[in-house]
Amino acid sequence: MVIAVMGLSPILEGEEMPVEAEGFLGGDRTDIGLPAPQEALLRQLHALGKPVVLVLLNGGPLAVNWAAEHIPAILEAWYPGEAGGEAIADVLFGDYNPGGRLPVTFYQSVADLPPLKTIGWKDERIGISGVIRCFLLDMV
């Protein structure tokens, strides 16, 4: 069995950061999928023919459309903190069964996000993280 731990980190996503990677603009996400190298690795792991469990670590929802169709088990762990490894192990070994209730929407693509112009920001450089934050604040 392969346990693939993938996702984002505070090094990649955050406010006004000097991130120069595909899918990011200054720490804001411009794409909501897994980073391209991780997506490629996940497909290679799947091609091995062994069972794969995908553990996602991230600060916001990720679109994992391909994984949802091909990987039999996906665990969303967010940024789990100090006891995260132990908590993830408890789930993977069946000692705890997570309820699966999520407080956020997982969009399948950038096209599903609300238009930026509805939020009223004028800075065209705002990334997807900012759009999601602003949208959620607008809903309060």
N, CA, C and O atoms as a GROMACS GRO file, in nm:
protein
  560
    1MET      N    1   0.085  -0.118   0.000
    1MET     CA    2   0.000   0.000   0.000
    1MET      C    3   0.089   0.124   0.000
    1MET      O    4   0.196   0.126   0.061
    2VAL      N    5   0.042   0.225  -0.070
    2VAL     CA    6   0.114   0.352  -0.075
    2VAL      C    7   0.030   0.456  -0.002
    2VAL      O    8  -0.088   0.475  -0.032
    3ILE      N    9   0.090   0.524   0.094
    3ILE     CA   10   0.025   0.637   0.160
    3ILE      C   11   0.095   0.762   0.108
    3ILE      O   12   0.209   0.790   0.144
    4ALA      N   13   0.025   0.836   0.023
    4ALA     CA   14   0.081   0.956  -0.040
    4ALA      C   15   0.032   1.079   0.036
    4ALA      O   16  -0.087   1.109   0.036
    5VAL      N   17   0.124   1.148   0.099
    5VAL     CA   18   0.090   1.270   0.173
    5VAL      C   19   0.125   1.388   0.082
    5VAL      O   20   0.242   1.411   0.052
    6MET      N   21   0.023   1.461   0.040
    6MET     CA   22   0.043   1.569  -0.056
    6MET      C   23  -0.040   1.690  -0.016
    6MET      O   24  -0.116   1.686   0.080
    7GLY      N   25  -0.024   1.797  -0.090
    7GLY     CA   26  -0.105   1.916  -0.066
    7GLY      C   27  -0.021   2.042  -0.069
    7GLY      O   28   0.071   2.055  -0.150
    8LEU      N   29  -0.055   2.133   0.017
    8LEU     CA   30   0.012   2.264   0.022
    8LEU      C   31   0.079   2.280   0.157
    8LEU      O   32   0.067   2.195   0.245
    9SER      N   33   0.149   2.389   0.171
    9SER     CA   34   0.209   2.419   0.300
    9SER      C   35   0.210   2.570   0.318
    9SER      O   36   0.192   2.644   0.220
   10PRO      N   37   0.230   2.617   0.439
   10PRO     CA   38   0.238   2.762   0.461
   10PRO      C   39   0.355   2.826   0.385
   10PRO      O   40   0.360   2.948   0.371
   11ILE      N   41   0.448   2.746   0.337
   11ILE     CA   42   0.559   2.798   0.255
   11ILE      C   43   0.506   2.838   0.117
   11ILE      O   44   0.559   2.929   0.054
   12LEU      N   45   0.402   2.769   0.070
   12LEU     CA   46   0.346   2.796  -0.063
   12LEU      C   47   0.232   2.897  -0.061
   12LEU      O   48   0.227   2.985  -0.147
   13GLU      N   49   0.142   2.885   0.035
   13GLU     CA   50   0.024   2.972   0.034
   13GLU      C   51   0.023   3.061   0.157
   13GLU      O   52   0.044   3.016   0.270
   14GLY      N   53  -0.003   3.189   0.133
   14GLY     CA   54  -0.007   3.287   0.240
   14GLY      C   55  -0.015   3.427   0.182
   14GLY      O   56  -0.011   3.444   0.060
   15GLU      N   57  -0.025   3.523   0.266
   15GLU     CA   58  -0.039   3.662   0.222
   15GLU      C   59   0.092   3.721   0.173
   15GLU      O   60   0.193   3.714   0.244
   16GLU      N   61   0.092   3.778   0.054
   16GLU     CA   62   0.204   3.855  -0.001
   16GLU      C   63   0.339   3.787   0.018
   16GLU      O   64   0.430   3.843   0.079
   17MET      N   65   0.352   3.667  -0.035
   17MET     CA   66   0.476   3.591  -0.022
   17MET      C   67   0.548   3.587  -0.158
   17MET      O   68   0.484   3.597  -0.262
   18PRO      N   69   0.680   3.574  -0.155
   18PRO     CA   70   0.755   3.568  -0.281
   18PRO      C   71   0.757   3.428  -0.342
   18PRO      O   72   0.864   3.372  -0.366
   19VAL      N   73   0.640   3.371  -0.367
   19VAL     CA   74   0.630   3.237  -0.422
   19VAL      C   75   0.631   3.245  -0.574
   19VAL      O   76   0.550   3.315  -0.634
   20GLU      N   77   0.724   3.174  -0.634
   20GLU     CA   78   0.732   3.168  -0.780
   20GLU      C   79   0.716   3.024  -0.824
   20GLU      O   80   0.814   2.956  -0.856
   21ALA      N   81   0.593   2.979  -0.824
   21ALA     CA   82   0.561   2.843  -0.866
   21ALA      C   83   0.432   2.846  -0.946
   21ALA      O   84   0.345   2.929  -0.922
   22GLU      N   85   0.422   2.753  -1.039
   22GLU     CA   86   0.300   2.744  -1.119
   22GLU      C   87   0.181   2.721  -1.027
   22GLU      O   88   0.185   2.634  -0.940
   23GLY      N   89   0.076   2.799  -1.047
   23GLY     CA   90  -0.044   2.787  -0.964
   23GLY      C   91  -0.049   2.884  -0.848
   23GLY      O   92  -0.144   2.882  -0.769
   24PHE      N   93   0.053   2.969  -0.836
   24PHE     CA   94   0.060   3.065  -0.726
   24PHE      C   95   0.104   3.201  -0.777
   24PHE      O   96   0.179   3.211  -0.874
   25LEU      N   97   0.056   3.305  -0.711
   25LEU     CA   98   0.096   3.442  -0.742
   25LEU      C   99   0.117   3.515  -0.611
   25LEU      O  100   0.021   3.557  -0.546
   26GLY      N  101   0.243   3.529  -0.572
   26GLY     CA  102   0.274   3.599  -0.448
   26GLY      C  103   0.212   3.536  -0.324
   26GLY      O  104   0.176   3.607  -0.231
   27GLY      N  105   0.200   3.406  -0.321
   27GLY     CA  106   0.141   3.337  -0.207
   27GLY      C  107  -0.007   3.308  -0.223
   27GLY      O  108  -0.061   3.224  -0.151
   28ASP      N  109  -0.074   3.377  -0.316
   28ASP     CA  110  -0.214   3.348  -0.343
   28ASP      C  111  -0.223   3.238  -0.448
   28ASP      O  112  -0.140   3.232  -0.538
   29ARG      N  113  -0.322   3.153  -0.436
   29ARG     CA  114  -0.340   3.046  -0.532
   29ARG      C  115  -0.410   3.100  -0.657
   29ARG      O  116  -0.507   3.174  -0.647
   30THR      N  117  -0.359   3.062  -0.772
   30THR     CA  118  -0.424   3.095  -0.898
   30THR      C  119  -0.491   2.971  -0.957
   30THR      O  120  -0.561   2.979  -1.058
   31ASP      N  121  -0.469   2.857  -0.894
   31ASP     CA  122  -0.528   2.731  -0.935
   31ASP      C  123  -0.567   2.657  -0.807
   31ASP      O  124  -0.497   2.668  -0.706
   32ILE      N  125  -0.675   2.582  -0.809
   32ILE     CA  126  -0.718   2.516  -0.686
   32ILE      C  127  -0.686   2.367  -0.684
   32ILE      O  128  -0.730   2.296  -0.594
   33GLY      N  129  -0.611   2.320  -0.782
   33GLY     CA  130  -0.573   2.180  -0.784
   33GLY      C  131  -0.445   2.155  -0.707
   33GLY      O  132  -0.383   2.247  -0.654
   34LEU      N  133  -0.407   2.028  -0.700
   34LEU     CA  134  -0.277   1.995  -0.644
   34LEU      C  135  -0.169   2.059  -0.730
   34LEU      O  136  -0.188   2.074  -0.851
   35PRO      N  137  -0.056   2.098  -0.672
   35PRO     CA  138   0.054   2.145  -0.757
   35PRO      C  139   0.087   2.039  -0.863
   35PRO      O  140   0.082   1.919  -0.835
   36ALA      N  141   0.120   2.084  -0.983
   36ALA     CA  142   0.142   1.993  -1.097
   36ALA      C  143   0.240   1.879  -1.068
   36ALA      O  144   0.211   1.766  -1.106
   37PRO      N  145   0.354   1.903  -1.003
   37PRO     CA  146   0.444   1.790  -0.975
   37PRO      C  147   0.380   1.684  -0.885
   37PRO      O  148   0.407   1.565  -0.900
   38GLN      N  149   0.297   1.726  -0.791
   38GLN     CA  150   0.231   1.630  -0.703
   38GLN      C  151   0.125   1.550  -0.779
   38GLN      O  152   0.111   1.429  -0.759
   39GLU      N  153   0.051   1.617  -0.866
   39GLU     CA  154  -0.049   1.548  -0.948
   39GLU      C  155   0.018   1.441  -1.035
   39GLU      O  156  -0.032   1.330  -1.048
   40ALA      N  157   0.132   1.477  -1.094
   40ALA     CA  158   0.205   1.381  -1.178
   40ALA      C  159   0.254   1.262  -1.095
   40ALA      O  160   0.244   1.147  -1.138
   41LEU      N  161   0.307   1.289  -0.977
   41LEU     CA  162   0.354   1.181  -0.890
   41LEU      C  163   0.238   1.091  -0.849
   41LEU      O  164   0.253   0.969  -0.847
   42LEU      N  165   0.124   1.149  -0.816
   42LEU     CA  166   0.009   1.070  -0.775
   42LEU      C  167  -0.035   0.976  -0.888
   42LEU      O  168  -0.069   0.860  -0.863
   43ARG      N  169  -0.033   1.025  -1.010
   43ARG     CA  170  -0.069   0.940  -1.125
   43ARG      C  171   0.032   0.826  -1.143
   43ARG      O  172  -0.006   0.714  -1.177
   44GLN      N  173   0.159   0.855  -1.121
   44GLN     CA  174   0.262   0.751  -1.131
   44GLN      C  175   0.246   0.646  -1.021
   44GLN      O  176   0.263   0.526  -1.046
   45LEU      N  177   0.213   0.690  -0.902
   45LEU     CA  178   0.190   0.596  -0.791
   45LEU      C  179   0.070   0.507  -0.822
   45LEU      O  180   0.075   0.387  -0.797
   46HIS      N  181  -0.035   0.565  -0.875
   46HIS     CA  182  -0.154   0.487  -0.912
   46HIS      C  183  -0.121   0.383  -1.018
   46HIS      O  184  -0.172   0.271  -1.016
   47ALA      N  185  -0.035   0.420  -1.112
   47ALA     CA  186   0.002   0.330  -1.222
   47ALA      C  187   0.080   0.207  -1.174
   47ALA      O  188   0.090   0.109  -1.246
   48LEU      N  189   0.134   0.212  -1.054
   48LEU     CA  190   0.206   0.097  -0.999
   48LEU      C  191   0.113  -0.021  -0.971
   48LEU      O  192   0.158  -0.135  -0.959
   49GLY      N  193  -0.017   0.007  -0.962
   49GLY     CA  194  -0.114  -0.099  -0.938
   49GLY      C  195  -0.133  -0.135  -0.792
   49GLY      O  196  -0.206  -0.229  -0.760
   50LYS      N  197  -0.069  -0.063  -0.702
   50LYS     CA  198  -0.085  -0.088  -0.559
   50LYS      C  199  -0.196   0.002  -0.505
   50LYS      O  200  -0.222   0.108  -0.562
   51PRO      N  201  -0.260  -0.039  -0.397
   51PRO     CA  202  -0.361   0.049  -0.336
   51PRO      C  203  -0.296   0.179  -0.289
   51PRO      O  204  -0.186   0.178  -0.232
   52VAL      N  205  -0.363   0.290  -0.313
   52VAL     CA  206  -0.310   0.421  -0.275
   52VAL      C  207  -0.410   0.492  -0.184
   52VAL      O  208  -0.530   0.495  -0.212
   53VAL      N  209  -0.359   0.548  -0.076
   53VAL     CA  210  -0.436   0.636   0.011
   53VAL      C  211  -0.374   0.774  -0.004
   53VAL      O  212  -0.253   0.790   0.011
   54LEU      N  213  -0.457   0.873  -0.032
   54LEU     CA  214  -0.409   1.010  -0.046
   54LEU      C  215  -0.446   1.086   0.080
   54LEU      O  216  -0.564   1.097   0.116
   55VAL      N  217  -0.344   1.140   0.149
   55VAL     CA  218  -0.365   1.224   0.266
   55VAL      C  219  -0.333   1.367   0.222
   55VAL      O  220  -0.222   1.396   0.178
   56LEU      N  221  -0.432   1.455   0.233
   56LEU     CA  222  -0.414   1.594   0.191
   56LEU      C  223  -0.384   1.684   0.311
   56LEU      O  224  -0.455   1.681   0.412
   57LEU      N  225  -0.278   1.762   0.299
   57LEU     CA  226  -0.243   1.863   0.398
   57LEU      C  227  -0.252   1.998   0.328
   57LEU      O  228  -0.183   2.020   0.228
   58ASN      N  229  -0.335   2.088   0.379
   58ASN     CA  230  -0.354   2.216   0.314
   58ASN      C  231  -0.433   2.310   0.405
   58ASN      O  232  -0.494   2.268   0.503
   59GLY      N  233  -0.430   2.438   0.370
   59GLY     CA  234  -0.502   2.537   0.449
   59GLY      C  235  -0.635   2.577   0.389
   59GLY      O  236  -0.711   2.650   0.451
   60GLY      N  237  -0.664   2.530   0.270
   60GLY     CA  238  -0.790   2.561   0.202
   60GLY      C  239  -0.826   2.445   0.111
   60GLY      O  240  -0.742   2.359   0.084
   61PRO      N  241  -0.948   2.441   0.062
   61PRO     CA  242  -0.992   2.329  -0.021
   61PRO      C  243  -0.908   2.313  -0.149
   61PRO      O  244  -0.865   2.410  -0.210
   62LEU      N  245  -0.886   2.189  -0.186
   62LEU     CA  246  -0.817   2.155  -0.310
   62LEU      C  247  -0.912   2.079  -0.401
   62LEU      O  248  -0.992   1.998  -0.356
   63ALA      N  249  -0.903   2.107  -0.530
   63ALA     CA  250  -0.977   2.030  -0.629
   63ALA      C  251  -0.891   1.909  -0.664
   63ALA      O  252  -0.784   1.923  -0.723
   64VAL      N  253  -0.937   1.792  -0.628
   64VAL     CA  254  -0.863   1.669  -0.658
   64VAL      C  255  -0.951   1.579  -0.743
   64VAL      O  256  -0.981   1.465  -0.707
   65ASN      N  257  -0.992   1.632  -0.857
   65ASN     CA  258  -1.088   1.563  -0.943
   65ASN      C  259  -1.037   1.428  -0.992
   65ASN      O  260  -1.109   1.329  -0.984
   66TRP      N  261  -0.915   1.424  -1.042
   66TRP     CA  262  -0.860   1.297  -1.092
   66TRP      C  263  -0.849   1.197  -0.977
   66TRP      O  264  -0.886   1.081  -0.991
   67ALA      N  265  -0.799   1.244  -0.864
   67ALA     CA  266  -0.784   1.156  -0.748
   67ALA      C  267  -0.919   1.101  -0.703
   67ALA      O  268  -0.929   0.984  -0.667
   68ALA      N  269  -1.021   1.184  -0.704
   68ALA     CA  270  -1.154   1.140  -0.660
   68ALA      C  271  -1.207   1.026  -0.747
   68ALA      O  272  -1.284   0.942  -0.700
   69GLU      N  273  -1.165   1.022  -0.872
   69GLU     CA  274  -1.209   0.915  -0.963
   69GLU      C  275  -1.121   0.790  -0.957
   69GLU      O  276  -1.167   0.681  -0.990
   70HIS      N  277  -0.995   0.805  -0.915
   70HIS     CA  278  -0.900   0.695  -0.925
   70HIS      C  279  -0.842   0.644  -0.793
   70HIS      O  280  -0.795   0.530  -0.786
   71ILE      N  281  -0.843   0.726  -0.692
   71ILE     CA  282  -0.782   0.687  -0.564
   71ILE      C  283  -0.895   0.646  -0.468
   71ILE      O  284  -0.985   0.725  -0.442
   72PRO      N  285  -0.891   0.524  -0.416
   72PRO     CA  286  -1.004   0.474  -0.338
   72PRO      C  287  -1.021   0.539  -0.200
   72PRO      O  288  -1.130   0.534  -0.143
   73ALA      N  289  -0.916   0.600  -0.145
   73ALA     CA  290  -0.928   0.660  -0.012
   73ALA      C  291  -0.855   0.794  -0.009
   73ALA      O  292  -0.736   0.802  -0.037
   74ILE      N  293  -0.929   0.900   0.027
   74ILE     CA  294  -0.870   1.033   0.039
   74ILE      C  295  -0.905   1.085   0.178
   74ILE      O  296  -1.022   1.088   0.217
   75LEU      N  297  -0.804   1.126   0.252
   75LEU     CA  298  -0.823   1.180   0.386
   75LEU      C  299  -0.780   1.326   0.386
   75LEU      O  300  -0.665   1.357   0.355
   76GLU      N  301  -0.871   1.416   0.419
   76GLU     CA  302  -0.841   1.559   0.429
   76GLU      C  303  -0.796   1.586   0.572
   76GLU      O  304  -0.875   1.574   0.666
   77ALA      N  305  -0.669   1.624   0.589
   77ALA     CA  306  -0.614   1.644   0.723
   77ALA      C  307  -0.589   1.792   0.754
   77ALA      O  308  -0.551   1.825   0.866
   78TRP      N  309  -0.609   1.880   0.657
   78TRP     CA  310  -0.582   2.024   0.674
   78TRP      C  311  -0.438   2.043   0.719
   78TRP      O  312  -0.350   1.967   0.678
   79TYR      N  313  -0.411   2.143   0.802
   79TYR     CA  314  -0.281   2.157   0.867
   79TYR      C  315  -0.302   2.101   1.008
   79TYR      O  316  -0.351   2.173   1.095
   80PRO      N  317  -0.265   1.976   1.031
   80PRO     CA  318  -0.310   1.908   1.152
   80PRO      C  319  -0.240   1.945   1.283
   80PRO      O  320  -0.291   1.909   1.389
   81GLY      N  321  -0.130   2.013   1.280
   81GLY     CA  322  -0.066   2.052   1.405
   81GLY      C  323   0.019   1.943   1.467
   81GLY      O  324   0.052   1.843   1.403
   82GLU      N  325   0.055   1.965   1.594
   82GLU     CA  326   0.152   1.882   1.664
   82GLU      C  327   0.115   1.735   1.672
   82GLU      O  328   0.201   1.649   1.654
   83ALA      N  329  -0.010   1.704   1.697
   83ALA     CA  330  -0.053   1.565   1.710
   83ALA      C  331  -0.112   1.512   1.580
   83ALA      O  332  -0.177   1.408   1.579
   84GLY      N  333  -0.088   1.583   1.470
   84GLY     CA  334  -0.146   1.544   1.342
   84GLY      C  335  -0.106   1.408   1.292
   84GLY      O  336  -0.190   1.333   1.243
   85GLY      N  337   0.020   1.374   1.304
   85GLY     CA  338   0.066   1.244   1.257
   85GLY      C  339  -0.004   1.130   1.328
   85GLY      O  340  -0.045   1.031   1.267
   86GLU      N  341  -0.018   1.145   1.459
   86GLU     CA  342  -0.086   1.042   1.538
   86GLU      C  343  -0.234   1.035   1.501
   86GLU      O  344  -0.290   0.926   1.492
   87ALA      N  345  -0.297   1.151   1.479
   87ALA     CA  346  -0.439   1.154   1.441
   87ALA      C  347  -0.460   1.089   1.305
   87ALA      O  348  -0.555   1.013   1.286
   88ILE      N  349  -0.372   1.119   1.211
   88ILE     CA  350  -0.381   1.059   1.077
   88ILE      C  351  -0.363   0.907   1.088
   88ILE      O  352  -0.437   0.832   1.024
   89ALA      N  353  -0.266   0.862   1.167
   89ALA     CA  354  -0.245   0.718   1.185
   89ALA      C  355  -0.368   0.652   1.245
   89ALA      O  356  -0.405   0.542   1.204
   90ASP      N  357  -0.432   0.718   1.343
   90ASP     CA  358  -0.554   0.662   1.403
   90ASP      C  359  -0.662   0.638   1.298
   90ASP      O  360  -0.731   0.536   1.302
   91VAL      N  361  -0.676   0.732   1.204
   91VAL     CA  362  -0.776   0.716   1.098
   91VAL      C  363  -0.734   0.605   1.002
   91VAL      O  364  -0.814   0.519   0.968
   92LEU      N  365  -0.608   0.607   0.959
   92LEU     CA  366  -0.562   0.509   0.861
   92LEU      C  367  -0.567   0.365   0.914
   92LEU      O  368  -0.590   0.272   0.837
   93PHE      N  369  -0.545   0.348   1.043
   93PHE     CA  370  -0.547   0.213   1.100
   93PHE      C  371  -0.683   0.175   1.159
   93PHE      O  372  -0.697   0.069   1.220
   94GLY      N  373  -0.784   0.261   1.140
   94GLY     CA  374  -0.919   0.228   1.180
   94GLY      C  375  -0.952   0.250   1.326
   94GLY      O  376  -1.056   0.206   1.373
   95ASP      N  377  -0.864   0.317   1.399
   95ASP     CA  378  -0.892   0.342   1.541
   95ASP      C  379  -0.988   0.460   1.560
   95ASP      O  380  -1.042   0.479   1.668
   96TYR      N  381  -1.008   0.539   1.455
   96TYR     CA  382  -1.101   0.652   1.459
   96TYR      C  383  -1.167   0.664   1.323
   96TYR      O  384  -1.101   0.649   1.220
   97ASN      N  385  -1.295   0.692   1.322
   97ASN     CA  386  -1.369   0.707   1.198
   97ASN      C  387  -1.417   0.852   1.187
   97ASN      O  388  -1.511   0.891   1.256
   98PRO      N  389  -1.353   0.932   1.100
   98PRO     CA  390  -1.395   1.072   1.088
   98PRO      C  391  -1.536   1.081   1.030
   98PRO      O  392  -1.577   0.998   0.949
   99GLY      N  393  -1.608   1.184   1.073
   99GLY     CA  394  -1.747   1.200   1.030
   99GLY      C  395  -1.765   1.245   0.887
   99GLY      O  396  -1.870   1.219   0.828
  100GLY      N  397  -1.666   1.312   0.830
  100GLY     CA  398  -1.677   1.356   0.691
  100GLY      C  399  -1.756   1.483   0.672
  100GLY      O  400  -1.786   1.519   0.558
  101ARG      N  401  -1.791   1.553   0.779
  101ARG     CA  402  -1.863   1.680   0.766
  101ARG      C  403  -1.761   1.792   0.750
  101ARG      O  404  -1.671   1.807   0.833
  102LEU      N  405  -1.775   1.868   0.645
  102LEU     CA  406  -1.678   1.973   0.615
  102LEU      C  407  -1.743   2.111   0.624
  102LEU      O  408  -1.858   2.128   0.583
  103PRO      N  409  -1.669   2.208   0.676
  103PRO     CA  410  -1.724   2.343   0.692
  103PRO      C  411  -1.708   2.432   0.569
  103PRO      O  412  -1.746   2.549   0.572
  104VAL      N  413  -1.652   2.378   0.462
  104VAL     CA  414  -1.626   2.458   0.342
  104VAL      C  415  -1.670   2.382   0.218
  104VAL      O  416  -1.694   2.261   0.223
  105THR      N  417  -1.681   2.456   0.108
  105THR     CA  418  -1.715   2.395  -0.020
  105THR      C  419  -1.588   2.360  -0.094
  105THR      O  420  -1.493   2.438  -0.097
  106PHE      N  421  -1.585   2.242  -0.154
  106PHE     CA  422  -1.473   2.200  -0.238
  106PHE      C  423  -1.516   2.217  -0.383
  106PHE      O  424  -1.594   2.137  -0.434
  107TYR      N  425  -1.465   2.319  -0.448
  107TYR     CA  426  -1.498   2.345  -0.588
  107TYR      C  427  -1.418   2.252  -0.677
  107TYR      O  428  -1.308   2.210  -0.641
  108GLN      N  429  -1.473   2.218  -0.794
  108GLN     CA  430  -1.403   2.131  -0.887
  108GLN      C  431  -1.307   2.206  -0.977
  108GLN      O  432  -1.213   2.147  -1.030
  109SER      N  433  -1.330   2.338  -0.995
  109SER     CA  434  -1.240   2.416  -1.080
  109SER      C  435  -1.254   2.564  -1.046
  109SER      O  436  -1.345   2.605  -0.974
  110VAL      N  437  -1.161   2.642  -1.098
  110VAL     CA  438  -1.164   2.786  -1.079
  110VAL      C  439  -1.293   2.844  -1.139
  110VAL      O  440  -1.346   2.943  -1.089
  111ALA      N  441  -1.343   2.782  -1.244
  111ALA     CA  442  -1.465   2.830  -1.310
  111ALA      C  443  -1.586   2.825  -1.217
  111ALA      O  444  -1.684   2.896  -1.240
  112ASP      N  445  -1.582   2.742  -1.114
  112ASP     CA  446  -1.693   2.730  -1.020
  112ASP      C  447  -1.694   2.839  -0.913
  112ASP      O  448  -1.793   2.856  -0.842
  113LEU      N  449  -1.583   2.912  -0.901
  113LEU     CA  450  -1.574   3.017  -0.799
  113LEU      C  451  -1.658   3.138  -0.840
  113LEU      O  452  -1.679   3.160  -0.960
  114PRO      N  453  -1.705   3.217  -0.744
  114PRO     CA  454  -1.781   3.337  -0.780
  114PRO      C  455  -1.693   3.435  -0.855
  114PRO      O  456  -1.572   3.440  -0.830
  115PRO      N  457  -1.750   3.513  -0.946
  115PRO     CA  458  -1.669   3.610  -1.021
  115PRO      C  459  -1.603   3.711  -0.928
  115PRO      O  460  -1.663   3.756  -0.830
  116LEU      N  461  -1.481   3.746  -0.959
  116LEU     CA  462  -1.405   3.840  -0.878
  116LEU      C  463  -1.472   3.976  -0.872
  116LEU      O  464  -1.464   4.044  -0.770
  117LYS      N  465  -1.537   4.016  -0.979
  117LYS     CA  466  -1.597   4.150  -0.982
  117LYS      C  467  -1.711   4.164  -0.882
  117LYS      O  468  -1.744   4.276  -0.843
  118THR      N  469  -1.773   4.054  -0.840
  118THR     CA  470  -1.882   4.064  -0.743
  118THR      C  471  -1.831   4.098  -0.604
  118THR      O  472  -1.909   4.140  -0.518
  119ILE      N  473  -1.703   4.081  -0.581
  119ILE     CA  474  -1.646   4.107  -0.450
  119ILE      C  475  -1.610   4.254  -0.434
  119ILE      O  476  -1.605   4.304  -0.322
  120GLY      N  477  -1.585   4.322  -0.544
  120GLY     CA  478  -1.559   4.464  -0.539
  120GLY      C  479  -1.413   4.502  -0.522
  120GLY      O  480  -1.383   4.618  -0.495
  121TRP      N  481  -1.322   4.408  -0.539
  121TRP     CA  482  -1.180   4.442  -0.530
  121TRP      C  483  -1.133   4.490  -0.666
  121TRP      O  484  -1.181   4.441  -0.769
  122LYS      N  485  -1.043   4.583  -0.668
  122LYS     CA  486  -0.994   4.637  -0.793
  122LYS      C  487  -0.858   4.581  -0.833
  122LYS      O  488  -0.816   4.596  -0.948
  123ASP      N  489  -0.789   4.516  -0.741
  123ASP     CA  490  -0.657   4.461  -0.769
  123ASP      C  491  -0.673   4.332  -0.848
  123ASP      O  492  -0.723   4.232  -0.795
  124GLU      N  493  -0.632   4.332  -0.974
  124GLU     CA  494  -0.647   4.214  -1.060
  124GLU      C  495  -0.549   4.104  -1.024
  124GLU      O  496  -0.562   3.992  -1.073
  125ARG      N  497  -0.451   4.134  -0.938
  125ARG     CA  498  -0.353   4.033  -0.900
  125ARG      C  499  -0.401   3.943  -0.787
  125ARG      O  500  -0.331   3.849  -0.748
  126ILE      N  501  -0.519   3.970  -0.733
  126ILE     CA  502  -0.568   3.888  -0.621
  126ILE      C  503  -0.579   3.744  -0.667
  126ILE      O  504  -0.626   3.716  -0.777
  127GLY      N  505  -0.537   3.653  -0.582
  127GLY     CA  506  -0.542   3.511  -0.616
  127GLY      C  507  -0.668   3.445  -0.564
  127GLY      O  508  -0.754   3.510  -0.505
  128ILE      N  509  -0.676   3.316  -0.586
  128ILE     CA  510  -0.794   3.241  -0.548
  128ILE      C  511  -0.812   3.239  -0.397
  128ILE      O  512  -0.926   3.244  -0.349
  129SER      N  513  -0.704   3.232  -0.321
  129SER     CA  514  -0.717   3.233  -0.175
  129SER      C  515  -0.789   3.359  -0.132
  129SER      O  516  -0.876   3.353  -0.046
  130GLY      N  517  -0.753   3.471  -0.190
  130GLY     CA  518  -0.818   3.597  -0.157
  130GLY      C  519  -0.964   3.597  -0.198
  130GLY      O  520  -1.048   3.652  -0.126
  131VAL      N  521  -0.996   3.538  -0.312
  131VAL     CA  522  -1.135   3.531  -0.358
  131VAL      C  523  -1.217   3.450  -0.259
  131VAL      O  524  -1.327   3.491  -0.221
  132ILE      N  525  -1.166   3.335  -0.218
  132ILE     CA  526  -1.240   3.250  -0.124
  132ILE      C  527  -1.259   3.324   0.008
  132ILE      O  528  -1.369   3.324   0.064
  133ARG      N  529  -1.152   3.386   0.058
  133ARG     CA  530  -1.163   3.460   0.185
  133ARG      C  531  -1.267   3.571   0.174
  133ARG      O  532  -1.352   3.587   0.261
  134CYS      N  533  -1.260   3.649   0.066
  134CYS     CA  534  -1.352   3.760   0.048
  134CYS      C  535  -1.495   3.709   0.032
  134CYS      O  536  -1.588   3.769   0.087
  135PHE      N  537  -1.513   3.602  -0.041
  135PHE     CA  538  -1.645   3.546  -0.061
  135PHE      C  539  -1.705   3.503   0.071
  135PHE      O  540  -1.822   3.529   0.099
  136LEU      N  541  -1.623   3.436   0.153
  136LEU     CA  542  -1.673   3.390   0.282
  136LEU      C  543  -1.706   3.508   0.372
  136LEU      O  544  -1.806   3.504   0.443
  137LEU      N  545  -1.623   3.612   0.370
  137LEU     CA  546  -1.650   3.730   0.451
  137LEU      C  547  -1.776   3.800   0.404
  137LEU      O  548  -1.853   3.853   0.485
  138ASP      N  549  -1.798   3.800   0.272
  138ASP     CA  550  -1.916   3.864   0.215
  138ASP      C  551  -2.044   3.791   0.258
  138ASP      O  552  -2.151   3.852   0.267
  139MET      N  553  -2.032   3.662   0.284
  139MET     CA  554  -2.149   3.583   0.322
  139MET      C  555  -2.189   3.602   0.468
  139MET      O  556  -2.301   3.570   0.506
  140VAL      N  557  -2.098   3.655   0.551
  140VAL     CA  558  -2.124   3.670   0.695
  140VAL      C  559  -2.220   3.782   0.722
  140VAL      O  560  -2.253   3.809   0.837
   0.00000   0.00000   0.00000
